[in-house]
Amino acid sequence: MDSLDKVFKNNEQWIKDKLEGNPEFFNDLERGQKPDILYIGCSDSRVTTEELMGLGPGEVFVHRNIANMVISIDLNVMSVVNYAVDHLKVNNIVVCGHYACGGVKAAMQSADLGILNPWLRNIRDVYRQHRNELNAIENEEDKYNRLVELNVQEQCINLIKTAAVQRAYRDRNLIVHGWVFDIKTGKLIDLKIDFKGILNNIMEIYRLD
């Protein structure tokens, strides 16, 4: 049995399990979605969004890309943010990075990576902004992990700069959170991003609402 045959067999078992637990499961899904969380994470296959949070279908709206980036000219992520905030009315946005992130590691290397260069440049910009702190860290893995955390922080700031997030904070107290998933332990780590402090600090320049 090849990997795709296995997927369809797994799907049949998943359907059976869901219906045994709740005969109305798929009827409930068909009625629509009302998630409270928008999750922006990395595409890494080891980071399984709903599973690591213990959530199921309909409970979280998900966007994933290399190194969980929120780039203002990326229409993909901006469309997801606006749909989730303005139409689904989520009250929490989570940017979740993870240790051992290949995208962050690649950005730390001096190498021409072709089409990845313009994407990874955004992570290199995070390194440039925080290079004094990062260059003071002697252990390479610790430096790498700290860049993962700082990258999450900067993507949270990028979200806070958007009109949709500023409006939703004003109208219903939407909050942006920064997390890191530790692959070694399975733990979710809340970086405790100071959402309101960041918002107040940048509003002189970035106020859009």
Backbone hydrogen bonds, N-H to C=O, Kabsch-Sander energy under -0.5 kcal/mol:
donor,donor_aa,acceptor,acceptor_aa,energy
6,K,2,D,-1.9
7,V,3,S,-1.5
8,F,4,L,-1.7
9,K,5,D,-1.9
10,N,6,K,-2.8
11,N,7,V,-2.3
12,E,8,F,-1.8
13,Q,9,K,-1.8
14,W,10,N,-2.6
15,I,11,N,-2.4
16,K,12,E,-2.0
17,D,13,Q,-2.7
18,K,14,W,-2.5
19,L,15,I,-2.4
20,E,16,K,-2.0
21,G,17,D,-1.7
22,N,18,K,-2.3
25,F,22,N,-2.3
28,D,24,E,-2.8
29,L,25,F,-1.9
30,E,26,F,-2.0
31,R,27,N,-0.9
31,R,28,D,-0.7
32,G,29,L,-1.6
34,K,58,G,-0.7
36,D,59,E,-0.8
37,I,59,E,-0.6
38,L,92,N,-2.5
39,Y,37,I,-0.6
39,Y,61,F,-3.3
40,I,38,L,-0.5
40,I,94,V,-3.4
41,G,39,Y,-0.6
41,G,63,H,-2.5
42,C,96,C,-0.6
43,S,65,N,-1.1
47,V,44,D,-1.7
48,T,46,R,-0.9
49,T,47,V,-0.9
52,L,48,T,-2.6
53,M,49,T,-1.0
54,G,50,E,-0.8
54,G,51,E,-0.9
55,L,50,E,-2.5
59,E,56,G,-1.8
61,F,37,I,-2.9
63,H,39,Y,-2.7
65,N,41,G,-2.0
68,N,65,N,-1.7
71,I,69,M,-0.5
74,D,71,I,-2.1
75,L,73,I,-1.0
78,M,74,D,-2.3
79,S,75,L,-2.1
80,V,76,N,-2.0
81,V,77,V,-2.6
82,N,78,M,-2.4
83,Y,79,S,-2.5
84,A,80,V,-2.8
85,V,81,V,-2.6
86,D,82,N,-2.7
87,H,82,N,-0.6
87,H,83,Y,-1.7
88,L,83,Y,-2.2
90,V,84,A,-2.2
91,N,36,D,-1.4
92,N,36,D,-1.6
93,I,175,I,-2.4
94,V,38,L,-3.3
95,V,177,H,-2.6
96,C,40,I,-2.6
96,C,94,V,-0.6
97,G,95,V,-0.6
97,G,179,W,-2.3
99,Y,181,F,-1.7
101,C,98,H,-0.5
102,G,100,A,-0.5
105,K,101,C,-2.3
106,A,102,G,-2.5
107,A,103,G,-1.8
108,M,104,V,-1.0
108,M,105,K,-0.7
109,Q,106,A,-1.4
111,A,109,Q,-1.4
113,L,111,A,-0.8
116,L,113,L,-1.8
117,N,114,G,-2.1
120,L,116,L,-3.1
121,R,117,N,-1.8
122,N,118,P,-0.5
122,N,119,W,-1.2
123,I,120,L,-0.8
124,R,120,L,-2.2
125,D,121,R,-2.1
126,V,122,N,-1.0
127,Y,123,I,-2.0
128,R,124,R,-2.6
129,Q,125,D,-2.3
130,H,126,V,-1.5
131,R,128,R,-1.0
134,L,130,H,-2.5
135,N,131,R,-3.2
136,A,132,N,-0.8
137,I,134,L,-1.5
138,E,136,A,-0.7
143,K,139,N,-2.3
144,Y,140,E,-2.4
145,N,141,E,-2.6
146,R,142,D,-2.2
147,L,143,K,-2.1
148,V,144,Y,-1.8
149,E,145,N,-1.9
150,L,146,R,-2.7
151,N,147,L,-2.6
152,V,148,V,-1.8
153,Q,149,E,-2.2
154,E,150,L,-2.5
155,Q,151,N,-2.0
156,C,152,V,-2.1
157,I,153,Q,-1.9
158,N,154,E,-2.1
159,L,155,Q,-1.8
160,I,156,C,-2.2
161,K,157,I,-1.4
162,T,159,L,-1.8
166,Q,162,T,-2.0
167,R,163,A,-2.7
168,A,164,A,-2.2
169,Y,165,V,-2.3
170,R,166,Q,-2.1
171,D,167,R,-2.9
172,R,168,A,-2.6
173,N,169,Y,-1.5
174,L,168,A,-1.3
175,I,91,N,-2.1
177,H,93,I,-3.3
179,W,95,V,-2.9
180,V,189,I,-2.1
181,F,97,G,-2.5
182,D,180,V,-0.6
182,D,187,K,-2.9
183,I,181,F,-0.9
185,T,182,D,-0.8
186,G,182,D,-3.1
187,K,182,D,-0.5
189,I,180,V,-3.1
189,I,187,K,-0.5
190,D,188,L,-0.5
191,L,178,G,-2.7
191,L,189,I,-0.7
195,F,193,I,-2.0
198,I,194,D,-2.9
199,L,195,F,-2.6
200,N,196,K,-2.5
201,N,197,G,-1.9
202,I,198,I,-2.0
203,M,199,L,-1.3
205,I,202,I,-1.3
206,Y,202,I,-3.0
207,R,203,M,-1.5
